Amino acid sequence: MRIGFKLMAEAYGPKELIRQAVKAEQAGFDFVEISDHYHPWLDVQGHSPFAWNVLSAIAMRTDTLGLATGVTCPTVRYHPAIIAQAAATLAIISDDRFTLGIGAGERLNEHVVGQGFPSVRGRHERLVEALEIISLLWQGGYQSYEGRHLQLEDARVFDLPDKLPVIAVAAGGERAATLAATHGSGLFVTEPNTELAQAYAKAGGTGPRYAEVATAWAPSAETAVQAALRTARWSVAGWKVMSELPNPANFEAASTTVRAEDIRDTFVVGPDPQAYGEAVGKYTAAGYDHIALMNAGPDQDGFLDFFAKELRHQL
């Protein structure tokens, strides 16, 4: 099992995220992951730096820390040829520590280029084509592709790593979990869903299975709850809402009815190591082996110290 730290890119600027990643390595985390957003979820979060720049800087400031996008949409805001090149370069400069997390995207980030946002079916069709294009380019040589939605014309990625990155495909349903096995080399989820892990394995998936655990650390549970309520209440709405709203103002409106009780039901809150261990245990029991802790509490340094001194050895 590997334990990771989710860099809250919507809540901190790029230099601070780099500093946190360095401290996460020192605290004993195995990897960090970062969301690849254009906008934050809520205006109060106030940040959303370019994930690839941040990861590149982290790669040069760390030695053993794994890196991952959690996750990148390679079909609207980006063309998959760009992601194939970016991921290959990051794999080289990180000495093969990079995992490419891939997903179908959210309207929040993809609509900004004025190309609209596809239906669920259209997103999955595009995701398949994007994964096929990335795979083609990572074979080396000049490649072309003519899909229903995406095209590639006589393109080549010149700098390829000796070991290609894992492609962990985000899945919220069994169809996407099967896609992760057939077109990717890893799985990425946000809930301890046994069925998704089983669907991935049934389709032949044998790679790492990434998952995120929502936490909010603070010296008191109530302080943790209030911090998460202020900046992370958007996450309670569920994926069908999270994937469709276009701007932080919409998430602000959609999350006005979220209560402290909802945060307690969704997040591990407060300073009790046992509660964190129990939450992680649900994911490992469901079949996941790369667990990222996403801290929505008010003090990231405090959480990193808590992990190093109290939580790491227990987990």
C-alpha positions in Angstrom: 0.0 0.0 0.0 1.1 3.6 -0.8 -0.1 6.6 1.1 -0.3 10.0 -0.7 -1.1 13.6 0.0 -3.5 15.5 -2.2 -2.2 19.0 -3.1 -5.2 21.3 -2.8 -4.5 23.3 -5.8 -7.7 25.3 -5.6 -6.8 26.6 -2.1 -3.1 27.4 -2.4 -0.8 29.2 -4.8 1.9 27.4 -6.8 4.9 28.2 -4.6 3.0 27.1 -1.5 2.0 23.8 -3.2 5.6 23.1 -4.0 6.7 23.8 -0.4 3.9 21.5 0.8 5.1 18.7 -1.5 8.6 18.9 -0.2 7.4 18.7 3.3 5.1 15.8 2.4 8.2 13.8 1.2 10.0 14.7 4.5 6.9 13.6 6.5 7.0 10.2 4.8 4.3 10.3 2.2 4.9 8.1 -0.8 3.3 10.3 -3.4 1.4 13.6 -4.1 -1.4 14.1 -6.5 -2.8 17.4 -7.8 -6.0 18.3 -9.6 -5.6 19.7 -13.1 -8.1 22.6 -12.9 -8.6 26.0 -14.6 -11.0 27.3 -11.9 -11.3 26.6 -8.2 -14.6 25.0 -7.0 -15.4 28.1 -4.9 -14.2 31.7 -5.1 -13.3 31.5 -1.4 -10.6 29.0 -2.3 -9.0 31.6 -4.5 -6.4 29.7 -6.5 -5.9 27.4 -9.5 -2.3 27.3 -10.8 -1.2 25.3 -13.8 -0.7 21.8 -12.5 2.0 20.8 -14.9 4.3 23.6 -13.9 3.8 22.8 -10.2 4.5 19.1 -10.7 7.7 19.9 -12.8 9.0 22.1 -10.0 8.2 19.4 -7.4 10.0 16.8 -9.4 13.2 18.9 -9.2 12.8 19.6 -5.5 12.2 16.0 -4.4 13.9 12.6 -4.7 11.6 9.7 -4.0 8.1 11.3 -4.0 5.7 9.9 -6.6 3.7 12.5 -8.6 0.3 12.2 -10.2 -2.4 14.3 -11.8 -5.7 13.7 -10.1 -7.0 14.0 -12.8 -6.4 15.5 -16.3 -9.0 15.7 -18.9 -7.3 15.2 -22.3 -10.2 16.0 -24.7 -11.5 19.6 -24.5 -9.2 22.1 -22.9 -6.2 20.0 -23.9 -5.6 17.8 -27.0 -4.3 14.3 -26.1 -1.2 15.0 -28.2 -0.2 17.7 -25.7 -0.9 15.5 -22.7 1.2 12.7 -24.3 4.1 15.1 -24.7 3.7 16.7 -21.2 3.4 13.4 -19.4 6.4 11.9 -21.2 8.6 15.0 -20.4 7.5 14.9 -16.7 8.3 11.2 -16.5 11.8 11.9 -17.7 12.6 14.8 -15.4 11.1 13.0 -12.4 13.1 9.8 -13.1 9.9 7.7 -13.7 8.0 8.9 -10.6 5.0 10.2 -12.5 1.5 8.7 -12.9 -0.9 10.2 -15.5 -4.3 10.4 -13.9 -6.9 10.7 -16.7 -10.6 11.5 -16.6 -13.6 12.7 -18.6 -13.5 16.2 -17.0 -15.8 18.8 -15.5 -17.6 21.6 -17.2 -16.0 23.9 -14.6 -12.6 23.7 -16.3 -13.3 22.5 -19.9 -15.9 25.1 -21.0 -13.4 27.9 -20.8 -12.0 27.3 -24.4 -15.5 27.9 -25.9 -15.9 24.4 -27.3 -18.8 23.4 -25.1 -19.0 20.4 -22.9 -20.1 17.0 -24.2 -22.8 14.7 -22.9 -21.7 11.8 -20.7 -21.7 9.5 -23.7 -19.7 12.0 -25.7 -17.2 12.4 -22.9 -16.6 8.7 -22.8 -16.2 8.4 -26.5 -13.7 11.2 -26.5 -11.8 9.7 -23.6 -11.4 6.4 -25.5 -10.1 8.3 -28.5 -7.7 10.3 -26.3 -6.3 7.2 -24.7 -5.8 5.6 -28.1 -3.9 8.7 -29.3 -1.7 8.9 -26.2 -0.9 5.2 -26.6 0.0 5.6 -30.3 2.3 8.5 -29.6 4.0 6.6 -26.8 4.9 3.9 -29.3 7.3 6.3 -30.9 7.6 7.5 -34.5 5.2 9.6 -36.5 1.5 8.8 -35.9 -1.8 9.8 -37.3 -5.4 9.1 -36.1 -8.8 9.8 -37.4 -11.5 9.4 -34.8 -15.1 10.5 -34.6 -14.2 13.4 -32.3 -10.4 13.7 -32.2 -7.8 13.7 -34.9 -4.0 13.5 -35.0 -1.9 14.4 -38.0 1.6 13.2 -38.5 2.8 13.8 -34.9 5.7 12.4 -32.9 6.8 12.8 -29.3 10.5 12.9 -29.6 11.4 12.6 -25.9 10.0 9.4 -24.5 11.0 7.9 -21.1 12.5 4.4 -20.9 9.5 3.4 -18.7 6.2 4.8 -19.8 4.0 6.3 -17.0 1.0 4.5 -15.6 -2.2 5.9 -16.9 -4.8 5.7 -14.1 -8.3 6.3 -15.5 -10.9 7.9 -13.2 -14.0 5.8 -12.8 -17.4 6.6 -11.3 -19.1 3.6 -12.8 -18.4 0.1 -14.0 -18.2 1.2 -17.6 -15.3 3.6 -16.9 -13.6 1.0 -14.6 -13.6 -1.4 -17.6 -12.2 1.4 -19.7 -9.4 1.8 -17.2 -8.4 -1.8 -17.7 -8.7 -1.9 -21.5 -7.2 1.5 -22.4 -5.3 2.5 -19.3 -2.9 0.8 -16.8 -4.4 1.9 -13.5 -7.7 2.9 -11.8 -8.6 6.1 -10.0 -11.7 6.5 -7.7 -13.0 8.8 -5.0 -15.1 6.4 -3.0 -14.4 2.9 -1.4 -16.5 1.2 -4.1 -15.7 -2.6 -4.3 -17.7 -3.0 -7.5 -15.4 -0.6 -9.4 -12.3 -2.4 -8.3 -13.9 -5.7 -9.2 -15.0 -4.5 -12.6 -11.4 -3.2 -13.2 -9.9 -6.6 -12.3 -12.6 -8.6 -14.3 -11.7 -6.6 -17.4 -8.0 -7.6 -17.0 -6.8 -4.6 -15.0 -3.7 -5.4 -12.9 -2.2 -1.9 -12.3 -2.3 0.4 -9.3 -5.7 1.4 -7.9 -5.7 5.0 -6.7 -8.3 6.5 -4.3 -8.9 9.7 -2.4 -10.0 9.9 1.2 -11.7 13.2 2.3 -10.2 14.4 5.6 -10.2 17.6 7.6 -7.5 17.8 10.3 -7.5 20.4 13.1 -6.7 20.2 16.8 -10.5 20.0 17.4 -13.2 18.3 15.4 -15.4 21.3 15.3 -12.6 23.5 13.9 -12.0 20.9 11.2 -15.7 20.7 10.3 -16.1 24.5 10.0 -13.0 24.7 7.8 -14.2 22.0 5.5 -17.7 23.6 5.4 -16.2 26.9 4.3 -14.0 25.6 1.5 -14.9 22.0 0.6 -18.7 21.8 0.9 -18.8 21.5 -2.9 -17.6 17.9 -2.7 -20.8 16.8 -0.9 -23.0 17.3 -3.9 -21.8 14.2 -5.8 -20.3 13.7 -9.2 -23.4 14.3 -11.3 -23.5 17.8 -9.9 -19.7 18.3 -9.8 -19.2 17.5 -13.4 -21.9 19.8 -14.8 -21.7 23.2 -13.1 -19.8 25.8 -15.1 -18.3 28.2 -12.5 -17.5 28.7 -8.9 -20.6 30.9 -8.4 -22.7 27.9 -9.4 -21.0 25.7 -6.9 -21.5 28.4 -4.3 -25.3 28.4 -5.0 -25.5 24.6 -5.2 -23.8 24.1 -1.8 -25.7 26.7 0.3 -27.7 23.9 2.0 -24.8 21.8 3.0 -24.7 21.4 6.8 -22.0 20.6 9.3 -23.6 17.2 9.7 -23.0 16.5 6.0 -19.3 17.3 6.4 -19.1 14.9 9.4 -20.8 12.2 7.3 -18.4 12.7 4.3 -15.0 13.7 5.9 -12.8 12.2 8.6 -12.5 15.2 10.9 -10.4 16.2 13.9 -7.2 14.8 15.5 -8.0 11.1 16.2 -5.6 8.8 14.3 -7.9 5.9 14.7 -10.6 7.5 12.7 -8.2 8.1 9.8 -7.0 4.5 10.0 -10.6 3.2 9.9 -11.4 5.3 6.8 -8.3 4.2 4.9 -9.1 0.6 5.9 -12.4 0.8 4.1 -10.5 1.6 0.9 -7.9 -1.1 1.3 -10.7 -3.6 2.1 -12.4 -2.5 -1.1 -9.3 -3.3 -3.2 -7.4 0.0 -3.4 -3.6 0.3 -2.9 -2.7 3.9 -3.5 -4.6 6.1 -1.0 -4.4 9.9 -1.2 -5.4 11.9 1.9 -7.2 15.1 0.9 -7.0 17.5 3.8 -9.6 20.3 3.8 -8.6 21.4 7.3 -7.2 24.9 8.0 -3.6 23.9 8.6 -1.6 21.8 6.1 1.6 22.0 8.1 -0.2 20.7 11.2 -1.7 17.9 9.1 1.7 16.9 7.7 3.2 16.9 11.2 0.3 14.8 12.4 0.9 12.3 9.7 4.6 12.1 10.4 4.3 11.8 14.2 1.0 9.9 14.7 -0.6 8.6 11.6 2.1 7.2 9.3 3.1 4.2 11.3 -0.4 3.3 12.1 -1.4 3.3 8.5 
